[in-house]
Amino acid sequence: MKYDLIIIGGGPAGYLAAERASKGGLKTLLIEERYLGGVCLNEGCIPTKTLLYSAKILEGAKHGFKYGVEIKNITLNHKKVLERKDKVIKTLVTGIKSKLRKSGAEILSGHGEILGRSSKGYIVAVGDKEFATDRLLIATGSSPFVPPIEGVKEALERGFVLTNREILEIESVPASMVVIGGGIVGLEMASYFNSAGSKVTVIEMLDHIGGSMDREISNILLETYKKKGVEFELSARVTKIDDRKVVYEKDGKFFEKEAEKVLLSVGRRPNITGFGLENIGVELEKGCVKTDDRMKTNVQEVYAAGDINGKLMLAHTAYREAEVAVWNMLGRKVKINYNSIPSVVYTNPEVAWVGESEESAKEKALEYEVVKLPMLYSGRFVAENEDFDGLCKILIDRRKRTILGCHMIGNYSSEIIYGVGVMIESQLRVEDIKDIVFPHPTVSEIIREVIFEL
């Protein structure tokens, strides 16, 4: 069988590319080994957001008295939360299958391996069947990184240590949990299990949480979660995992932390082995498939999108990369702009950002100006948030008068931040933004308020 395009990997990059390419007239085959939707839909974005929404409802009920709503005997039924999570996943996977069928893309379950290139095109094997194609899109995603910590592999085998996959299946809320890694996944799971009743400790190697998050926002989130009872051990390195305890080094001294469960959340590694990339000479860089700004690899008509290129491991980045790849296959000269892609941490409060942080702007020696306001300048935010100020911080290019970056902490940030991404992508000047009408009352008005501080 000959195709115009074969996609290996059915995660966000793979299934979106299959739909777009098929609609664009390419005879497309999508090959997925495990399950459609990838990590995002089955073990990442969607299941964690489902859990976090239940936690948000729980916290809202517990603190409802601040808003004149009094509820007694509030409990979280973790088993029902998991049942709902599974239902949400099933609904969305069904929806993806339906969209792909409607677009005309074919789906094949199995492990795809590139055998090489012949006069028929690229040859891909799935079991004992072989398929030929003019183009390839590699979208094989990533897997949790397991660092070389003494005892970690044994602890994973006996279920004491869990990755992002197993944590979503545990049947009961552990009394205590150590989260190794204070990045996005670690913080979101710390948020859920803290709300659900676990005693949570986050151990992070850096001196701050949130990875590339703006440091001022990161510090606010840290203090907020300390008040909620989460303990943080920063600038700390885990050296050993033993029976029911984690050993870590900090300031030259060694400490132990006992826990019922440990979540290992120290990043992800692209899935590059076992797919035959070497059979066609796909170039790798630091363990990732090297791509240009059109998602092309070094091999003609071979593209890569999603976590496999290791650039920005977010589902919506994968979506955009998939579209850029397909548009270029179809003859459109489209480039990706990573600077306008937002990031979100779905804790409570939410954190969202796009573009440069103060730290990255200083590192690049950019000429910038900072303007910021508490989220309390939004009437809607005041109406819906007791005891939390939040912050919206915008970096302006001093010379061009355009936005370099925006960083927000406060709920609804996840729904607002894309608007600033549009402003960055469009290179809108401060004066242009001042002419934009925001709906009132909305939390998004904070953007306009901050801009008018200039």
N, C-alpha and C positions, 0 to 999 in steps of 0.2 A: 504493500500500500504506500502511495506517495502523498506527502503533505506539503503545503506551503510553509507551515510552521509546526514544529514540535516543541512543546514546553515541558520541561522536566521539573515537577514540583507544583503542588496545588494549593499553596498558601496564598496570601493576599496578592503577591506579585503574579503568581502563576494563574490563578483563576480570573483575576481582572484582565490580565493580558489576553487570556483565551477568549474572553467575551468581546473585548474591544477588537481583537484581530479578526475574529470570526465575523463580527458585524461589518468590519472593514473589507470583507471579501476574501480573506485568507482561509484556505482549508486547514483547519487547526486541530491538532491532537494534544490533549493535556494528559500527562502521565503523573499519577500520584501514588506513592507507595503505602502511606498509612491512612490518612483521612483528609478529605477535602476541607479546605479552610485553614490548614496548617496550624502552627502554634498559636497565632493570634486568636483564631476562632475556638480552638479546642483546649488550649492550655495557657492562654495568655490574656490578651485584651478583654475579650468578651466574658469569659468565666470570672476573671478577677473583678471586672466592673459589676457583674451581677452580685458577687459577694459584697463588694463595697457599698452597693446601693442598699442592701439589707442592713449593713452596719450603719449607714446614714439614717435610715428609718428608725433603727434602734436608738441611736443617739438623739434623734429628734424627739422621740417619745420620752426618753429619760429626762430631757431638758425642756420638755413642752411647757412646764409650769412657768418658764420665763416669758412665754408667749400667751399665757392664760389658758393653757390646755393641760389638765392634770390627769395623768394615767397612773394606775397602780399595778403592781405585780407584772412588771414588764420582763419578758424573757426572750432570748434568741433561741430558736429551734434550728440548730446547725444542720441537722439532717434535712429539714425542709428547705433550707437555703441551698443545699447541694442538689436537692431534687429540682428546684426551680432553675438552678444553673444548668443542669442537664437538659431541661426542657428548652431553655433559651438557645443552647448550642444546637439542639436538634432542629429547632425552628429555622435557625439561620443557615445551617448546612443544607436543609431542604430547599431553602430559598436560593442558595447559590447554584445547586444542581438544576433547579428550574430555570434560572436565568441563563445558564450555560446551554441547556437544551434548546431554549428559545433562540439563542444566538446562532445555534448550529454547530458549536464546538463539540468535538467528541471527547469523551473522558475514558481513560483506561486505568484500571487499578493494577499496580505492580511497580517493580523497581526498574527504572529506565537507565540504561547504560549506553553511552556513545561508543560505538565500535570503531568508527573512523569515517573517512570520506571516500566515496567511489564516484563513478560517472553518473550515478543516480542521485547523488547528493550526500548529505550526512546520513549515516546509518545508525539507528538507535534500536537496541534490543530490549524487549520486555519478555523475560522468560525465554521460550524457544521461538518467539516471533520477532521478526525484524521489520522495521519501518524506515522509509527514506523521506528526507525533507530537504527543502532548499534553505531553510533558516532554523536556527535553534535559539531558544531562550532558556538559560539556566536559572532556575529559581528554586534551588534546593534548600534554602533557609539555613537555620543554625541550630545548635544544640547547647544545653547548659555547659558552661566551662567548669570542669572539676579541677581545682588547683592541687598541687602536690603537697597536701597537708597530711601529716602522719595520721593514719587511722581513718581517713575520710572514706576510702573505698569500702572498707569493712563496715563502717557506720551506715553507708548508703545501702549496703546489702542487707543489713539487719533492720533497716527501716527507722533507725534513730535520726539519721540525716535524710532530708527530703529535698528534692529540687522543685522548681515551679510546677512540674508535672504532678508529682505525688501529693504536694501540699493541697491541691484542689480536690483530692479524693479522701482525705482523712475524715473518718466518720464522727469524730468528736473533737471538741475544742480542747487542746492541751492546756494543762494548768500553767505551764511555763514554756517559753519558747525563746531560743537564741536565733537571731537572724544574722547570718554572716554576709555583710554587704549592705551598705546604706544607699544604694542606687534606687532607681525608680521601682523596680519589682520588689526589692527588699522593703522599701518604705510603704508601699501599698499593702503588702501582706502584714507588715507590722501594724498598720492602721486597722486592718480588718480584725486581726486576732486580739489586738488591744481592746477594741470595741466589744468583741465577743467574750472577753473575760480572761484572756491569757495574760500572764505576767511576761512582758516582752522586753528583751534586751537586744539592741542592735550593736554589732561590732563592726567597725569600719576602719579600713587602713588609712584613709585620708583624714585630714583634720576637720573635715566638714561632711555633711550629707548632701545627697542630691547630685553628685557628679558635677556636670558642667552648669548646674543651676547657679544663677547669680548669687554671690555669697550673702548679700544682705537679705535676700528672700530666703535662702537656705537657713540662715540663723533664726529667722522668725519661725520657720517651720519646726526647727529643732526645739526652740523654747516652747512652742505650742504643744508638741508631743511630750516634752518633759512634764508639762503641767498635767497631761493626760495619764501620766504614770509610766511612759516608756523610758527605759534607761538606755543611755548611749555610751559606748566606749569608743571614742575617736582616737585616731593615730595609734590604733591597736592592731596587731597582727596575730591571727590565729595560727598556732604552731602545732597543735595536736587535738585530735578528737578521741575521747576515751569513752568508757562506759558511762553514759548519762551526764557527761560533762565536756565542756570546751575549754581548752587551755589557750591563753593568749598572752602576748608580750606587749607591754606598754611602758615606755620610759625606762627600758632596761630591766624591768621586773616582770615576773610571770604571775599570772592570776588564773583562777579556775571559775567557771560559771556552770552550775548544774542546770539542766533543763529536761523537760519531758520530750521535747522535739527540737530539732535544729533545722532551719531553712537555709540551704546553700544558695546564695544569690549574688554571685560575683562576676556576672557577665556571661556572654555567649560566644560561641566559636562557630564560624561558617562551616557548613557541611560540604567539604570539597573532595572527599575520598569516596571511591566506589561508583563514580558516575562516568568514568572514562574521559575526564577532561584532558588527561595527558595524551590520549590517543589522537587528539586533534591539535595539541600544542597550545591549549589555553594558558595564558600567562597568569601567574599568581603573584601577589604582593603581600607580604606579611600574613600569609595564611588565608588571603581573600582573593577572589577573582578580580583582576584589575579591569576597571571599566573607565571609559571617558565620559564626558558630560552628555553623550547621547546614548549611554548604556551599552556601547559597543565594546567588545573585547578585542584582543589583538588578532583574532581569527575572523576572516571575512564572513559576514552574515551570522555571526554568533554573538548573542547579546546576553547580559546577565542583569538581574534585578532582584531587589530584596536583600535580606541579611547576608546573602552569599558574597556581596561586594564589601561588606563590613563598614560602609560609610556612615550610615545613620540607621541603626536597627529599630525602626519603628514601622508599624503596619502602614500608616498613611504615606511614609516615605516610599515603601514598597509599591503602593498603589501608583504614586506619581512616576516612579522609575519604570514601572510596567507600561504605563501610558507613553512615556517618552520613548521607550524601546519600540513599541508598536507603531507610534506615529512615524518614527524614522524608517521602520520597515516599509511603511506605506508611502514613503517619499516626502514626508513633512520634515523639515529641518528644525527639530525642536531640541532645546537644551534644558537640563534640570538646573534649578537654582536652590541649592541646599540652604542658603541663608534665609529663605522665606518659609521654610518648613517649621511649623511649631512643634514644641514638646510639651507634654502634660504629665503631671503626677496627680493621680486621682485619689489623693488622700482627702481627709476632711479637716481643714480646708484644702481645696484644690490649689495646685500651683501650675502656672502655664507660662511659657516664654517662647519668644521667636527672635532670631537675629543675635546680635552681639550682646554679651554681658559686659559689665564694667571690667571684669578681669580679662576677657578676650580683647576688648577694645584697647586696654592699656598694653597688652602683649603685642598687638599689631600697631601700636603707636598711632591710633586713630585720633583725630581731633574731634572730641565729642563734648556734648553738654548733657547733664542729667536733670530731668524734671520728674518729680514724684509727688504723689498725694496719697493719704490714707483712703481706703475704699469707702470710708464713711462719707466722702463727698458725693457718693451716689445715694439718692433717697431710697431707692429700692434695696440697696445693700443694708442701709440702716434699718429699714422695715423688717428685714428678714434675718438679721444677725445681731445677737446679743453678745456682749463681752468679747468681741473680736474686731480689731480695726482693719486688718488686711493692708495691702499696699499695692499701688500700681506705679511702676517706675519705667520711664521711657528715656532712651538714649537718642540724642539728635546729632546728626552730622553737622558740626558747627559751620562748615563751609557751604554745603549743598542745601542745608535746612530740610533734610529728609530723615526718616526714622532709621536708626541703625539697629535698635533692638527694643523689646518691650518685655517686662517681667512682672507677673501678677501673682499675688497670693490672696485667695478669697474665693468662695464658691461662685460658680458660673464662669470662672476664668477659662475653663476648658471650652466653653461655648463661645467665648468672646475673642479668643486670641487669633483665630483665623483672620479676623478683620484687620488686625495689625499686619498679619502676613501679606494680605492683599495690598496694604499701603506700602509695605517694603518692596513687594514685587513690582508694583506700579510706579515706584519712586515718587510717590506723592510728597509734595512739599508741605511744610507746616501750614502755610497759608491755604493750601488746597483742602487740607483736613478740617480746618476751621469752618469751611463752607458746607461740610457734610452734616446732615440732620440725623441725629440719633433718636430712636423712640424713647419716650418718657412715660413712666419711670422704668428704666432698665439699669442693670449693673454696668452694661456696656458704656453708659454715659461717662464713666470714669475716664475713658480714653480722651474724650472731648475736653473734660475738665482739666486733665493733665496738660494737654496740648495748649490750652488757653493760659497756662501758667507762663508760656514763653512770650 
